Amino acid sequence: MDNSIRIGEGKVTITENVIGNIAIIAAEEIEGVSKITKNVTATITDIFSKTKQAQGVKVESTEGDVVIEISLELVYGSMIEEVSRKVQSNIKLNVESMTGLNVREVNVIVTGLAVNKNALDKKN
């Protein structure tokens, strides 16, 4: 991982954890996102990893590009494809504008749906 930016007479390194935190905040801004979740692969990786990444987000840096994978629980009744596209767009926009890094991909994994019991009771 080399997310370094040359500034003046030195450099600034942006860790994958910081990129992951930006992605989490950007995803939570989108209507229809209930919460960020962990998938099974991330849980196993955390056990064996020496570095700690933001919960529910995997960040990889390759050839100057960043690839982000985020696991989400959406609100029941949300249009999954529409919410996922908005999440992808908002993460890309925020990470690129805040870090100056190029985001090549944002992969969204929908791990579940949050059901609002009050909304279900009204339907019955």
C-alpha positions as CSV (number, residue, x, y, z in Angstrom):
1,M,0.0,0.0,0.0
2,D,1.4,3.4,-1.0
3,N,-1.3,6.1,-0.6
4,S,1.4,8.8,-0.4
5,I,1.0,12.3,-1.7
6,R,4.0,14.6,-2.0
7,I,3.4,17.9,-0.4
8,G,6.2,20.5,-0.2
9,E,9.3,18.9,1.2
10,G,7.7,15.7,2.5
11,K,4.8,13.4,2.0
12,V,1.5,12.6,3.5
13,T,0.5,8.9,3.8
14,I,-3.2,8.1,4.0
15,T,-3.8,4.7,5.6
16,E,-6.4,2.2,4.4
17,N,-8.2,2.7,7.7
18,V,-8.8,6.4,7.0
19,I,-10.1,5.6,3.5
20,G,-12.4,3.0,5.0
21,N,-13.7,5.5,7.6
22,I,-14.4,8.0,4.8
23,A,-16.3,5.2,2.9
24,I,-18.4,4.3,6.0
25,I,-19.5,7.9,6.6
26,A,-20.3,8.4,2.9
27,A,-22.4,5.2,2.8
28,E,-24.3,6.2,6.0
29,E,-25.3,9.5,4.3
30,I,-27.4,7.6,1.8
31,E,-31.1,7.1,2.5
32,G,-31.9,3.4,2.6
33,V,-28.7,2.3,4.3
34,S,-29.4,0.9,7.8
35,K,-25.9,0.1,8.9
36,I,-22.5,-1.1,7.9
37,T,-22.0,-4.8,8.5
38,K,-19.1,-7.3,8.5
39,N,-19.2,-10.2,6.0
40,V,-17.7,-13.6,7.0
41,T,-14.5,-13.1,4.9
42,A,-13.8,-9.8,6.7
43,T,-14.3,-11.4,10.1
44,I,-11.8,-14.2,9.3
45,T,-9.4,-11.7,7.8
46,D,-9.5,-9.6,11.0
47,I,-8.5,-12.6,13.1
48,F,-5.3,-13.2,11.1
49,S,-4.5,-9.6,10.1
50,K,-1.9,-7.5,11.9
51,T,-3.5,-4.3,10.8
52,K,-7.0,-3.2,11.8
53,Q,-9.3,-1.9,9.0
54,A,-12.5,0.0,9.4
55,Q,-15.4,-2.4,10.3
56,G,-17.3,-3.7,7.2
57,V,-14.9,-2.1,4.7
58,K,-12.0,-3.6,2.8
59,V,-9.6,-1.2,1.0
60,E,-6.9,-2.3,-1.5
61,S,-4.4,-0.1,-3.2
62,T,-3.1,-1.3,-6.6
63,E,-1.0,0.7,-9.1
64,G,-2.1,4.1,-7.7
65,D,-5.8,3.1,-7.7
66,V,-8.0,2.3,-4.7
67,V,-10.6,-0.5,-4.7
68,I,-13.2,-0.4,-1.9
69,E,-15.5,-3.2,-0.8
70,I,-18.2,-2.3,1.7
71,S,-20.9,-4.6,3.4
72,L,-24.2,-3.0,4.2
73,E,-27.6,-3.8,5.7
74,L,-30.3,-1.9,3.8
75,V,-33.7,-0.8,5.0
76,Y,-36.5,-3.2,4.0
77,G,-38.5,-1.8,1.1
78,S,-35.5,0.2,-0.4
79,M,-34.7,-0.3,-4.0
80,I,-31.5,-2.3,-3.6
81,E,-29.9,-1.4,-6.9
82,E,-30.7,2.3,-6.6
83,V,-29.4,2.6,-3.0
84,S,-26.2,0.6,-4.0
85,R,-25.5,2.9,-6.9
86,K,-25.9,6.0,-4.7
87,V,-23.6,4.4,-2.1
88,Q,-21.0,3.7,-4.8
89,S,-21.2,7.2,-6.2
90,N,-21.0,8.9,-2.8
91,I,-18.1,6.9,-1.6
92,K,-16.1,7.5,-4.8
93,L,-16.8,11.2,-4.7
94,N,-15.9,11.6,-1.0
95,V,-12.7,9.5,-1.1
96,E,-11.4,11.1,-4.2
97,S,-12.2,14.7,-3.1
98,M,-10.8,14.2,0.4
99,T,-7.7,12.3,-0.5
100,G,-6.8,13.0,-4.1
101,L,-6.6,9.3,-4.7
102,N,-8.3,7.6,-7.7
103,V,-11.1,5.2,-6.8
104,R,-11.2,2.5,-9.4
105,E,-14.1,0.4,-7.9
106,V,-16.6,0.5,-5.1
107,N,-18.1,-2.9,-4.6
108,V,-21.2,-3.1,-2.4
109,I,-22.2,-6.3,-0.6
110,V,-25.8,-6.3,0.7
111,T,-25.7,-8.6,3.7
112,G,-29.3,-8.1,5.0
113,L,-32.4,-6.0,5.4
114,A,-33.5,-4.1,8.5
115,V,-37.2,-4.5,9.1
116,N,-39.1,-1.7,10.8
117,K,-41.8,-3.5,12.8
118,N,-44.0,-0.5,12.9
119,A,-44.1,-0.3,9.1
120,L,-45.0,-4.0,8.9
121,D,-47.8,-3.7,11.5
122,K,-49.4,-0.9,9.4
123,K,-49.5,-3.1,6.3
124,N,-51.4,-5.9,8.2
